[in-house]
Amino acid sequence: MPVTREEVIWAYRCILGREPESEDAIKGALFHPDLPSLRRAMMDSVEFLTALVSVGPVLSAAPQGRPWYRR
């Protein structure tokens, strides 16, 4: 089942820590077939990965292989 508008908004809030920048951004994310797909896309985004730089010591302690957030 494709993600809903509310799920997209909550993903922005919970994963990126902000509100969606526009209605177009919400509509653009509605193509994801399910929540795991939406989550992966947001967590693979430049915005999310850039934010992780500020928690570098946490990342350096993460096991090698798949990123910690995809386990």
PDB file of N, CA, C, O and CB in Angstrom:
ATOM      1  N   MET A   1       0.845  -1.174   0.000  1.00  0.00           N
ATOM      2  CA  MET A   1       0.000   0.000   0.000  1.00  0.00           C
ATOM      3  C   MET A   1       0.895   1.244   0.000  1.00  0.00           C
ATOM      4  O   MET A   1       1.770   1.370   0.856  1.00  0.00           O
ATOM      5  CB  MET A   1      -0.964  -0.006   1.225  1.00  0.00           C
ATOM      6  N   PRO A   2       0.687   2.162  -0.948  1.00  0.00           N
ATOM      7  CA  PRO A   2       1.509   3.375  -0.991  1.00  0.00           C
ATOM      8  C   PRO A   2       1.370   4.199   0.293  1.00  0.00           C
ATOM      9  O   PRO A   2       0.369   4.110   1.005  1.00  0.00           O
ATOM     10  CB  PRO A   2       1.122   4.231  -2.204  1.00  0.00           C
ATOM     11  N   VAL A   3       2.383   4.986   0.562  1.00  0.00           N
ATOM     12  CA  VAL A   3       2.352   5.814   1.765  1.00  0.00           C
ATOM     13  C   VAL A   3       1.293   6.902   1.631  1.00  0.00           C
ATOM     14  O   VAL A   3       0.920   7.296   0.526  1.00  0.00           O
ATOM     15  CB  VAL A   3       3.733   6.441   2.029  1.00  0.00           C
ATOM     16  N   THR A   4       0.823   7.372   2.769  1.00  0.00           N
ATOM     17  CA  THR A   4      -0.194   8.422   2.790  1.00  0.00           C
ATOM     18  C   THR A   4       0.462   9.785   3.027  1.00  0.00           C
ATOM     19  O   THR A   4       1.635   9.876   3.388  1.00  0.00           O
ATOM     20  CB  THR A   4      -1.255   8.133   3.882  1.00  0.00           C
ATOM     21  N   ARG A   5      -0.310  10.814   2.818  1.00  0.00           N
ATOM     22  CA  ARG A   5       0.160  12.183   3.057  1.00  0.00           C
ATOM     23  C   ARG A   5       0.603  12.349   4.507  1.00  0.00           C
ATOM     24  O   ARG A   5       1.661  12.920   4.772  1.00  0.00           O
ATOM     25  CB  ARG A   5      -0.947  13.206   2.716  1.00  0.00           C
ATOM     26  N   GLU A   6      -0.195  11.856   5.439  1.00  0.00           N
ATOM     27  CA  GLU A   6       0.141  11.960   6.865  1.00  0.00           C
ATOM     28  C   GLU A   6       1.437  11.218   7.189  1.00  0.00           C
ATOM     29  O   GLU A   6       2.243  11.705   7.982  1.00  0.00           O
ATOM     30  CB  GLU A   6      -1.005  11.407   7.724  1.00  0.00           C
ATOM     31  N   GLU A   7       1.648  10.052   6.591  1.00  0.00           N
ATOM     32  CA  GLU A   7       2.884   9.303   6.826  1.00  0.00           C
ATOM     33  C   GLU A   7       4.097  10.074   6.315  1.00  0.00           C
ATOM     34  O   GLU A   7       5.151  10.075   6.951  1.00  0.00           O
ATOM     35  CB  GLU A   7       2.814   7.927   6.152  1.00  0.00           C
ATOM     36  N   VAL A   8       3.945  10.722   5.177  1.00  0.00           N
ATOM     37  CA  VAL A   8       5.047  11.529   4.630  1.00  0.00           C
ATOM     38  C   VAL A   8       5.366  12.682   5.586  1.00  0.00           C
ATOM     39  O   VAL A   8       6.532  12.936   5.888  1.00  0.00           O
ATOM     40  CB  VAL A   8       4.683  12.080   3.213  1.00  0.00           C
ATOM     41  N   ILE A   9       4.343  13.366   6.052  1.00  0.00           N
ATOM     42  CA  ILE A   9       4.560  14.493   6.970  1.00  0.00           C
ATOM     43  C   ILE A   9       5.256  14.013   8.235  1.00  0.00           C
ATOM     44  O   ILE A   9       6.201  14.652   8.697  1.00  0.00           O
ATOM     45  CB  ILE A   9       3.220  15.180   7.326  1.00  0.00           C
ATOM     46  N   TRP A  10       4.807  12.906   8.797  1.00  0.00           N
ATOM     47  CA  TRP A  10       5.438  12.391  10.021  1.00  0.00           C
ATOM     48  C   TRP A  10       6.857  11.896   9.769  1.00  0.00           C
ATOM     49  O   TRP A  10       7.709  11.992  10.653  1.00  0.00           O
ATOM     50  CB  TRP A  10       4.600  11.260  10.608  1.00  0.00           C
ATOM     51  N   ALA A  11       7.122  11.371   8.582  1.00  0.00           N
ATOM     52  CA  ALA A  11       8.490  10.958   8.259  1.00  0.00           C
ATOM     53  C   ALA A  11       9.413  12.173   8.238  1.00  0.00           C
ATOM     54  O   ALA A  11      10.530  12.114   8.752  1.00  0.00           O
ATOM     55  CB  ALA A  11       8.535  10.224   6.898  1.00  0.00           C
ATOM     56  N   TYR A  12       8.951  13.270   7.648  1.00  0.00           N
ATOM     57  CA  TYR A  12       9.743  14.506   7.678  1.00  0.00           C
ATOM     58  C   TYR A  12      10.027  14.915   9.120  1.00  0.00           C
ATOM     59  O   TYR A  12      11.162  15.238   9.469  1.00  0.00           O
ATOM     60  CB  TYR A  12       9.008  15.646   6.931  1.00  0.00           C
ATOM     61  N   ARG A  13       9.004  14.900   9.940  1.00  0.00           N
ATOM     62  CA  ARG A  13       9.168  15.329  11.327  1.00  0.00           C
ATOM     63  C   ARG A  13      10.110  14.419  12.098  1.00  0.00           C
ATOM     64  O   ARG A  13      10.996  14.896  12.807  1.00  0.00           O
ATOM     65  CB  ARG A  13       7.824  15.376  12.020  1.00  0.00           C
ATOM     66  N   CYS A  14       9.922  13.112  11.964  1.00  0.00           N
ATOM     67  CA  CYS A  14      10.693  12.154  12.775  1.00  0.00           C
ATOM     68  C   CYS A  14      12.095  11.896  12.243  1.00  0.00           C
ATOM     69  O   CYS A  14      13.034  11.741  13.024  1.00  0.00           O
ATOM     70  CB  CYS A  14       9.954  10.847  12.857  1.00  0.00           C
ATOM     71  N   ILE A  15      12.248  11.848  10.931  1.00  0.00           N
ATOM     72  CA  ILE A  15      13.553  11.498  10.357  1.00  0.00           C
ATOM     73  C   ILE A  15      14.399  12.740  10.087  1.00  0.00           C
ATOM     74  O   ILE A  15      15.586  12.767  10.412  1.00  0.00           O
ATOM     75  CB  ILE A  15      13.366  10.706   9.059  1.00  0.00           C
ATOM     76  N   LEU A  16      13.798  13.758   9.501  1.00  0.00           N
ATOM     77  CA  LEU A  16      14.556  14.963   9.162  1.00  0.00           C
ATOM     78  C   LEU A  16      14.424  16.050  10.217  1.00  0.00           C
ATOM     79  O   LEU A  16      15.162  17.035  10.192  1.00  0.00           O
ATOM     80  CB  LEU A  16      14.102  15.500   7.825  1.00  0.00           C
ATOM     81  N   GLY A  17      13.486  15.879  11.147  1.00  0.00           N
ATOM     82  CA  GLY A  17      13.345  16.834  12.235  1.00  0.00           C
ATOM     83  C   GLY A  17      12.768  18.173  11.829  1.00  0.00           C
ATOM     84  O   GLY A  17      13.059  19.198  12.446  1.00  0.00           O
ATOM     85  N   ARG A  18      11.950  18.161  10.793  1.00  0.00           N
ATOM     86  CA  ARG A  18      11.367  19.423  10.333  1.00  0.00           C
ATOM     87  C   ARG A  18      10.076  19.131   9.578  1.00  0.00           C
ATOM     88  O   ARG A  18       9.748  17.986   9.269  1.00  0.00           O
ATOM     89  CB  ARG A  18      12.367  20.207   9.431  1.00  0.00           C
ATOM     90  N   GLU A  19       9.364  20.205   9.297  1.00  0.00           N
ATOM     91  CA  GLU A  19       8.154  20.102   8.484  1.00  0.00           C
ATOM     92  C   GLU A  19       8.552  20.030   7.006  1.00  0.00           C
ATOM     93  O   GLU A  19       9.604  20.546   6.629  1.00  0.00           O
ATOM     94  CB  GLU A  19       7.198  21.314   8.747  1.00  0.00           C
ATOM     95  N   PRO A  20       7.736  19.404   6.176  1.00  0.00           N
ATOM     96  CA  PRO A  20       8.014  19.421   4.737  1.00  0.00           C
ATOM     97  C   PRO A  20       8.049  20.860   4.228  1.00  0.00           C
ATOM     98  O   PRO A  20       7.284  21.706   4.691  1.00  0.00           O
ATOM     99  CB  PRO A  20       6.951  18.600   3.963  1.00  0.00           C
ATOM    100  N   GLU A  21       8.932  21.131   3.280  1.00  0.00           N
ATOM    101  CA  GLU A  21       9.103  22.504   2.805  1.00  0.00           C
ATOM    102  C   GLU A  21       7.953  22.991   1.929  1.00  0.00           C
ATOM    103  O   GLU A  21       7.751  24.197   1.787  1.00  0.00           O
ATOM    104  CB  GLU A  21      10.387  22.616   2.041  1.00  0.00           C
ATOM    105  N   SER A  22       7.204  22.069   1.344  1.00  0.00           N
ATOM    106  CA  SER A  22       6.113  22.488   0.476  1.00  0.00           C
ATOM    107  C   SER A  22       5.159  21.325   0.227  1.00  0.00           C
ATOM    108  O   SER A  22       5.452  20.167   0.526  1.00  0.00           O
ATOM    109  CB  SER A  22       6.659  23.031  -0.855  1.00  0.00           C
ATOM    110  N   GLU A  23       4.027  21.678  -0.324  1.00  0.00           N
ATOM    111  CA  GLU A  23       3.064  20.648  -0.727  1.00  0.00           C
ATOM    112  C   GLU A  23       3.656  19.792  -1.848  1.00  0.00           C
ATOM    113  O   GLU A  23       3.379  18.596  -1.932  1.00  0.00           O
ATOM    114  CB  GLU A  23       1.724  21.293  -1.187  1.00  0.00           C
ATOM    115  N   ASP A  24       4.463  20.400  -2.698  1.00  0.00           N
ATOM    116  CA  ASP A  24       5.115  19.640  -3.774  1.00  0.00           C
ATOM    117  C   ASP A  24       6.053  18.584  -3.209  1.00  0.00           C
ATOM    118  O   ASP A  24       6.143  17.487  -3.760  1.00  0.00           O
ATOM    119  CB  ASP A  24       5.890  20.582  -4.705  1.00  0.00           C
ATOM    120  N   ALA A  25       6.753  18.891  -2.122  1.00  0.00           N
ATOM    121  CA  ALA A  25       7.646  17.915  -1.496  1.00  0.00           C
ATOM    122  C   ALA A  25       6.843  16.725  -0.967  1.00  0.00           C
ATOM    123  O   ALA A  25       7.270  15.576  -1.086  1.00  0.00           O
ATOM    124  CB  ALA A  25       8.454  18.573  -0.350  1.00  0.00           C
ATOM    125  N   ILE A  26       5.697  17.008  -0.392  1.00  0.00           N
ATOM    126  CA  ILE A  26       4.833  15.928   0.109  1.00  0.00           C
ATOM    127  C   ILE A  26       4.358  15.075  -1.062  1.00  0.00           C
ATOM    128  O   ILE A  26       4.453  13.848  -1.027  1.00  0.00           O
ATOM    129  CB  ILE A  26       3.614  16.505   0.895  1.00  0.00           C
ATOM    130  N   LYS A  27       3.849  15.730  -2.090  1.00  0.00           N
ATOM    131  CA  LYS A  27       3.354  14.995  -3.259  1.00  0.00           C
ATOM    132  C   LYS A  27       4.457  14.173  -3.906  1.00  0.00           C
ATOM    133  O   LYS A  27       4.213  13.070  -4.395  1.00  0.00           O
ATOM    134  CB  LYS A  27       2.760  15.961  -4.284  1.00  0.00           C
ATOM    135  N   GLY A  28       5.674  14.711  -3.906  1.00  0.00           N
ATOM    136  CA  GLY A  28       6.794  13.993  -4.507  1.00  0.00           C
ATOM    137  C   GLY A  28       7.172  12.724  -3.768  1.00  0.00           C
ATOM    138  O   GLY A  28       7.761  11.817  -4.356  1.00  0.00           O
ATOM    139  N   ALA A  29       6.844  12.647  -2.494  1.00  0.00           N
ATOM    140  CA  ALA A  29       7.177  11.461  -1.699  1.00  0.00           C
ATOM    141  C   ALA A  29       6.069  10.420  -1.702  1.00  0.00           C
ATOM    142  O   ALA A  29       6.270   9.306  -1.218  1.00  0.00           O
ATOM    143  CB  ALA A  29       7.481  11.864  -0.278  1.00  0.00           C
ATOM    144  N   LEU A  30       4.918  10.758  -2.229  1.00  0.00           N
ATOM    145  CA  LEU A  30       3.781   9.833  -2.206  1.00  0.00           C
ATOM    146  C   LEU A  30       3.933   8.644  -3.146  1.00  0.00           C
ATOM    147  O   LEU A  30       3.120   7.721  -3.104  1.00  0.00           O
ATOM    148  CB  LEU A  30       2.532  10.572  -2.555  1.00  0.00           C
ATOM    149  N   PHE A  31       4.964   8.649  -3.994  1.00  0.00           N
ATOM    150  CA  PHE A  31       5.157   7.532  -4.925  1.00  0.00           C
ATOM    151  C   PHE A  31       5.744   6.298  -4.246  1.00  0.00           C
ATOM    152  O   PHE A  31       5.733   5.214  -4.829  1.00  0.00           O
ATOM    153  CB  PHE A  31       6.062   7.959  -6.063  1.00  0.00           C
ATOM    154  N   HIS A  32       6.253   6.443  -3.027  1.00  0.00           N
ATOM    155  CA  HIS A  32       6.871   5.294  -2.347  1.00  0.00           C
ATOM    156  C   HIS A  32       5.832   4.216  -2.088  1.00  0.00           C
ATOM    157  O   HIS A  32       4.727   4.512  -1.634  1.00  0.00           O
ATOM    158  CB  HIS A  32       7.529   5.730  -1.018  1.00  0.00           C
ATOM    159  N   PRO A  33       6.181   2.967  -2.374  1.00  0.00           N
ATOM    160  CA  PRO A  33       5.207   1.881  -2.246  1.00  0.00           C
ATOM    161  C   PRO A  33       4.882   1.503  -0.800  1.00  0.00           C
ATOM    162  O   PRO A  33       3.842   0.906  -0.524  1.00  0.00           O
ATOM    163  CB  PRO A  33       5.717   0.673  -2.963  1.00  0.00           C
ATOM    164  N   ASP A  34       5.790   1.861   0.120  1.00  0.00           N
ATOM    165  CA  ASP A  34       5.561   1.502   1.525  1.00  0.00           C
ATOM    166  C   ASP A  34       6.459   2.349   2.421  1.00  0.00           C
ATOM    167  O   ASP A  34       7.321   3.087   1.944  1.00  0.00           O
ATOM    168  CB  ASP A  34       5.826  -0.015   1.763  1.00  0.00           C
ATOM    169  N   LEU A  35       6.240   2.226   3.730  1.00  0.00           N
ATOM    170  CA  LEU A  35       7.021   3.026   4.685  1.00  0.00           C
ATOM    171  C   LEU A  35       8.513   2.707   4.666  1.00  0.00           C
ATOM    172  O   LEU A  35       9.317   3.635   4.744  1.00  0.00           O
ATOM    173  CB  LEU A  35       6.488   2.814   6.077  1.00  0.00           C
ATOM    174  N   PRO A  36       8.925   1.438   4.568  1.00  0.00           N
ATOM    175  CA  PRO A  36      10.368   1.185   4.508  1.00  0.00           C
ATOM    176  C   PRO A  36      11.050   1.887   3.330  1.00  0.00           C
ATOM    177  O   PRO A  36      12.180   2.357   3.459  1.00  0.00           O
ATOM    178  CB  PRO A  36      10.621  -0.304   4.420  1.00  0.00           C
ATOM    179  N   SER A  37      10.374   1.958   2.196  1.00  0.00           N
ATOM    180  CA  SER A  37      10.939   2.647   1.038  1.00  0.00           C
ATOM    181  C   SER A  37      11.086   4.144   1.306  1.00  0.00           C
ATOM    182  O   SER A  37      12.109   4.741   0.968  1.00  0.00           O
ATOM    183  CB  SER A  37      10.063   2.416  -0.198  1.00  0.00           C
ATOM    184  N   LEU A  38      10.077   4.741   1.905  1.00  0.00           N
ATOM    185  CA  LEU A  38      10.136   6.166   2.255  1.00  0.00           C
ATOM    186  C   LEU A  38      11.249   6.418   3.268  1.00  0.00           C
ATOM    187  O   LEU A  38      12.015   7.372   3.135  1.00  0.00           O
ATOM    188  CB  LEU A  38       8.778   6.646   2.822  1.00  0.00           C
ATOM    189  N   ARG A  39      11.330   5.562   4.274  1.00  0.00           N
ATOM    190  CA  ARG A  39      12.369   5.712   5.301  1.00  0.00           C
ATOM    191  C   ARG A  39      13.765   5.618   4.683  1.00  0.00           C
ATOM    192  O   ARG A  39      14.628   6.443   4.982  1.00  0.00           O
ATOM    193  CB  ARG A  39      12.202   4.639   6.399  1.00  0.00           C
ATOM    194  N   ARG A  40      13.995   4.631   3.831  1.00  0.00           N
ATOM    195  CA  ARG A  40      15.310   4.477   3.193  1.00  0.00           C
ATOM    196  C   ARG A  40      15.660   5.709   2.376  1.00  0.00           C
ATOM    197  O   ARG A  40      16.791   6.193   2.429  1.00  0.00           O
ATOM    198  CB  ARG A  40      15.335   3.227   2.296  1.00  0.00           C
ATOM    199  N   ALA A  41      14.696   6.217   1.624  1.00  0.00           N
ATOM    200  CA  ALA A  41      14.956   7.393   0.782  1.00  0.00           C
ATOM    201  C   ALA A  41      15.331   8.599   1.635  1.00  0.00           C
ATOM    202  O   ALA A  41      16.263   9.331   1.303  1.00  0.00           O
ATOM    203  CB  ALA A  41      13.724   7.722  -0.083  1.00  0.00           C
ATOM    204  N   MET A  42      14.619   8.804   2.718  1.00  0.00           N
ATOM    205  CA  MET A  42      14.932   9.953   3.569  1.00  0.00           C
ATOM    206  C   MET A  42      16.263   9.774   4.275  1.00  0.00           C
ATOM    207  O   MET A  42      17.017  10.734   4.435  1.00  0.00           O
ATOM    208  CB  MET A  42      13.828  10.172   4.594  1.00  0.00           C
ATOM    209  N   MET A  43      16.556   8.561   4.696  1.00  0.00           N
ATOM    210  CA  MET A  43      17.801   8.326   5.426  1.00  0.00           C
ATOM    211  C   MET A  43      19.009   8.256   4.488  1.00  0.00           C
ATOM    212  O   MET A  43      20.151   8.343   4.938  1.00  0.00           O
ATOM    213  CB  MET A  43      17.697   7.036   6.233  1.00  0.00           C
ATOM    214  N   ASP A  44      18.762   8.102   3.216  1.00  0.00           N
ATOM    215  CA  ASP A  44      19.844   8.156   2.227  1.00  0.00           C
ATOM    216  C   ASP A  44      20.003   9.557   1.636  1.00  0.00           C
ATOM    217  O   ASP A  44      20.879   9.779   0.801  1.00  0.00           O
ATOM    218  CB  ASP A  44      19.584   7.149   1.108  1.00  0.00           C
ATOM    219  N   SER A  45      19.165  10.497   2.061  1.00  0.00           N
ATOM    220  CA  SER A  45      19.210  11.847   1.505  1.00  0.00           C
ATOM    221  C   SER A  45      20.454  12.599   1.981  1.00  0.00           C
ATOM    222  O   SER A  45      20.998  12.317   3.048  1.00  0.00           O
ATOM    223  CB  SER A  45      17.945  12.624   1.889  1.00  0.00           C
ATOM    224  N   VAL A  46      20.884  13.549   1.176  1.00  0.00           N
ATOM    225  CA  VAL A  46      22.024  14.394   1.530  1.00  0.00           C
ATOM    226  C   VAL A  46      21.741  15.129   2.837  1.00  0.00           C
ATOM    227  O   VAL A  46      22.628  15.267   3.679  1.00  0.00           O
ATOM    228  CB  VAL A  46      22.332  15.404   0.397  1.00  0.00           C
ATOM    229  N   GLU A  47      20.519  15.597   3.006  1.00  0.00           N
ATOM    230  CA  GLU A  47      20.155  16.327   4.225  1.00  0.00           C
ATOM    231  C   GLU A  47      20.360  15.474   5.472  1.00  0.00           C
ATOM    232  O   GLU A  47      20.947  15.938   6.449  1.00  0.00           O
ATOM    233  CB  GLU A  47      18.700  16.793   4.150  1.00  0.00           C
ATOM    234  N   PHE A  48      19.882  14.235   5.446  1.00  0.00           N
ATOM    235  CA  PHE A  48      20.014  13.360   6.608  1.00  0.00           C
ATOM    236  C   PHE A  48      21.476  12.989   6.843  1.00  0.00           C
ATOM    237  O   PHE A  48      21.959  13.045   7.974  1.00  0.00           O
ATOM    238  CB  PHE A  48      19.166  12.092   6.425  1.00  0.00           C
ATOM    239  N   LEU A  49      22.177  12.612   5.781  1.00  0.00           N
ATOM    240  CA  LEU A  49      23.575  12.188   5.929  1.00  0.00           C
ATOM    241  C   LEU A  49      24.464  13.341   6.374  1.00  0.00           C
ATOM    242  O   LEU A  49      25.420  13.127   7.120  1.00  0.00           O
ATOM    243  CB  LEU A  49      24.098  11.608   4.614  1.00  0.00           C
ATOM    244  N   THR A  50      24.170  14.554   5.933  1.00  0.00           N
ATOM    245  CA  THR A  50      24.922  15.720   6.386  1.00  0.00           C
ATOM    246  C   THR A  50      24.713  15.938   7.875  1.00  0.00           C
ATOM    247  O   THR A  50      25.655  16.267   8.596  1.00  0.00           O
ATOM    248  CB  THR A  50      24.509  16.972   5.601  1.00  0.00           C
ATOM    249  N   ALA A  51      23.482  15.756   8.337  1.00  0.00           N
ATOM    250  CA  ALA A  51      23.190  15.916   9.761  1.00  0.00           C
ATOM    251  C   ALA A  51      23.953  14.888  10.590  1.00  0.00           C
ATOM    252  O   ALA A  51      24.299  15.161  11.740  1.00  0.00           O
ATOM    253  CB  ALA A  51      21.682  15.788  10.018  1.00  0.00           C
ATOM    254  N   LEU A  52      24.218  13.724  10.032  1.00  0.00           N
ATOM    255  CA  LEU A  52      24.942  12.685  10.764  1.00  0.00           C
ATOM    256  C   LEU A  52      26.398  13.056  11.023  1.00  0.00           C
ATOM    257  O   LEU A  52      27.014  12.543  11.957  1.00  0.00           O
ATOM    258  CB  LEU A  52      24.882  11.383  10.002  1.00  0.00           C
ATOM    259  N   VAL A  53      26.943  13.933  10.208  1.00  0.00           N
ATOM    260  CA  VAL A  53      28.336  14.359  10.389  1.00  0.00           C
ATOM    261  C   VAL A  53      28.534  14.943  11.780  1.00  0.00           C
ATOM    262  O   VAL A  53      29.601  14.790  12.374  1.00  0.00           O
ATOM    263  CB  VAL A  53      28.737  15.392   9.315  1.00  0.00           C
ATOM    264  N   SER A  54      27.512  15.610  12.299  1.00  0.00           N
ATOM    265  CA  SER A  54      27.632  16.224  13.622  1.00  0.00           C
ATOM    266  C   SER A  54      27.671  15.191  14.746  1.00  0.00           C
ATOM    267  O   SER A  54      28.005  15.527  15.882  1.00  0.00           O
ATOM    268  CB  SER A  54      26.481  17.181  13.853  1.00  0.00           C
ATOM    269  N   VAL A  55      27.335  13.950  14.442  1.00  0.00           N
ATOM    270  CA  VAL A  55      27.409  12.886  15.457  1.00  0.00           C
ATOM    271  C   VAL A  55      28.481  11.874  15.053  1.00  0.00           C
ATOM    272  O   VAL A  55      28.319  10.671  15.256  1.00  0.00           O
ATOM    273  CB  VAL A  55      26.023  12.178  15.631  1.00  0.00           C
ATOM    274  N   GLY A  56      29.555  12.368  14.491  1.00  0.00           N
ATOM    275  CA  GLY A  56      30.646  11.534  14.004  1.00  0.00           C
ATOM    276  C   GLY A  56      31.123  10.457  14.949  1.00  0.00           C
ATOM    277  O   GLY A  56      31.299   9.318  14.516  1.00  0.00           O
ATOM    278  N   PRO A  57      31.345  10.759  16.241  1.00  0.00           N
ATOM    279  CA  PRO A  57      31.824   9.708  17.141  1.00  0.00           C
ATOM    280  C   PRO A  57      30.870   8.528  17.241  1.00  0.00           C
ATOM    281  O   PRO A  57      31.310   7.390  17.406  1.00  0.00           O
ATOM    282  CB  PRO A  57      32.053  10.276  18.512  1.00  0.00           C
ATOM    283  N   VAL A  58      29.595   8.779  17.144  1.00  0.00           N
ATOM    284  CA  VAL A  58      28.624   7.683  17.183  1.00  0.00           C
ATOM    285  C   VAL A  58      28.787   6.818  15.951  1.00  0.00           C
ATOM    286  O   VAL A  58      28.741   5.591  16.032  1.00  0.00           O
ATOM    287  CB  VAL A  58      27.179   8.221  17.277  1.00  0.00           C
ATOM    288  N   LEU A  59      28.977   7.462  14.809  1.00  0.00           N
ATOM    289  CA  LEU A  59      29.119   6.712  13.568  1.00  0.00           C
ATOM    290  C   LEU A  59      30.406   5.905  13.540  1.00  0.00           C
ATOM    291  O   LEU A  59      30.420   4.797  13.004  1.00  0.00           O
ATOM    292  CB  LEU A  59      29.076   7.651  12.384  1.00  0.00           C
ATOM    293  N   SER A  60      31.470   6.424  14.094  1.00  0.00           N
ATOM    294  CA  SER A  60      32.730   5.694  14.051  1.00  0.00           C
ATOM    295  C   SER A  60      32.668   4.439  14.908  1.00  0.00           C
ATOM    296  O   SER A  60      33.458   3.516  14.708  1.00  0.00           O
ATOM    297  CB  SER A  60      33.875   6.585  14.512  1.00  0.00           C
ATOM    298  N   ALA A  61      31.746   4.392  15.852  1.00  0.00           N
ATOM    299  CA  ALA A  61      31.597   3.214  16.696  1.00  0.00           C
ATOM    300  C   ALA A  61      30.669   2.179  16.074  1.00  0.00           C
ATOM    301  O   ALA A  61      30.550   1.063  16.580  1.00  0.00           O
ATOM    302  CB  ALA A  61      31.077   3.615  18.059  1.00  0.00           C
ATOM    303  N   ALA A  62      30.014   2.546  14.979  1.00  0.00           N
ATOM    304  CA  ALA A  62      29.070   1.628  14.339  1.00  0.00           C
ATOM    305  C   ALA A  62      29.831   0.497  13.653  1.00  0.00           C
ATOM    306  O   ALA A  62      30.923   0.713  13.127  1.00  0.00           O
ATOM    307  CB  ALA A  62      28.177   2.380  13.317  1.00  0.00           C
ATOM    308  N   PRO A  63      29.264  -0.701  13.655  1.00  0.00           N
ATOM    309  CA  PRO A  63      29.903  -1.831  12.975  1.00  0.00           C
ATOM    310  C   PRO A  63      30.012  -1.565  11.474  1.00  0.00           C
ATOM    311  O   PRO A  63      29.224  -0.801  10.916  1.00  0.00           O
ATOM    312  CB  PRO A  63      29.114  -3.133  13.230  1.00  0.00           C
ATOM    313  N   GLN A  64      30.966  -2.182  10.840  1.00  0.00           N
ATOM    314  CA  GLN A  64      31.160  -2.028   9.404  1.00  0.00           C
ATOM    315  C   GLN A  64      30.086  -2.817   8.660  1.00  0.00           C
ATOM    316  O   GLN A  64      29.426  -3.678   9.242  1.00  0.00           O
ATOM    317  CB  GLN A  64      32.577  -2.498   8.984  1.00  0.00           C
ATOM    318  N   GLY A  65      29.916  -2.524   7.396  1.00  0.00           N
ATOM    319  CA  GLY A  65      28.908  -3.214   6.599  1.00  0.00           C
ATOM    320  C   GLY A  65      27.748  -2.293   6.305  1.00  0.00           C
ATOM    321  O   GLY A  65      27.940  -1.126   5.961  1.00  0.00           O
ATOM    322  N   ARG A  66      26.552  -2.814   6.440  1.00  0.00           N
ATOM    323  CA  ARG A  66      25.362  -2.005   6.168  1.00  0.00           C
ATOM    324  C   ARG A  66      25.283  -0.855   7.151  1.00  0.00           C
ATOM    325  O   ARG A  66      25.668  -1.002   8.311  1.00  0.00           O
ATOM    326  CB  ARG A  66      24.083  -2.862   6.242  1.00  0.00           C
ATOM    327  N   PRO A  67      24.783   0.304   6.695  1.00  0.00           N
ATOM    328  CA  PRO A  67      24.628   1.436   7.615  1.00  0.00           C
ATOM    329  C   PRO A  67      23.762   1.047   8.803  1.00  0.00           C
ATOM    330  O   PRO A  67      22.856   0.225   8.665  1.00  0.00           O
ATOM    331  CB  PRO A  67      24.016   2.646   6.890  1.00  0.00           C
ATOM    332  N   TRP A  68      24.025   1.620   9.954  1.00  0.00           N
ATOM    333  CA  TRP A  68      23.319   1.265  11.177  1.00  0.00           C
ATOM    334  C   TRP A  68      21.812   1.452  11.063  1.00  0.00           C
ATOM    335  O   TRP A  68      21.047   0.724  11.697  1.00  0.00           O
ATOM    336  CB  TRP A  68      23.844   2.083  12.322  1.00  0.00           C
ATOM    337  N   TYR A  69      21.378   2.423  10.261  1.00  0.00           N
ATOM    338  CA  TYR A  69      19.957   2.702  10.190  1.00  0.00           C
ATOM    339  C   TYR A  69      19.205   1.769   9.231  1.00  0.00           C
ATOM    340  O   TYR A  69      17.987   1.885   9.097  1.00  0.00           O
ATOM    341  CB  TYR A  69      19.752   4.128   9.774  1.00  0.00           C
ATOM    342  N   ARG A  70      19.901   0.860   8.573  1.00  0.00           N
ATOM    343  CA  ARG A  70      19.248  -0.069   7.647  1.00  0.00           C
ATOM    344  C   ARG A  70      19.268  -1.498   8.170  1.00  0.00           C
ATOM    345  O   ARG A  70      18.999  -2.437   7.420  1.00  0.00           O
ATOM    346  CB  ARG A  70      19.920  -0.013   6.283  1.00  0.00           C
ATOM    347  N   ARG A  71      19.578  -1.668   9.421  1.00  0.00           N
ATOM    348  CA  ARG A  71      19.633  -3.020   9.995  1.00  0.00           C
ATOM    349  C   ARG A  71      18.293  -3.475  10.443  1.00  0.00           C
ATOM    350  O   ARG A  71      18.157  -4.589  10.950  1.00  0.00           O
ATOM    351  CB  ARG A  71      20.591  -3.079  11.148  1.00  0.00           C
TER     352      ARG A  71
END
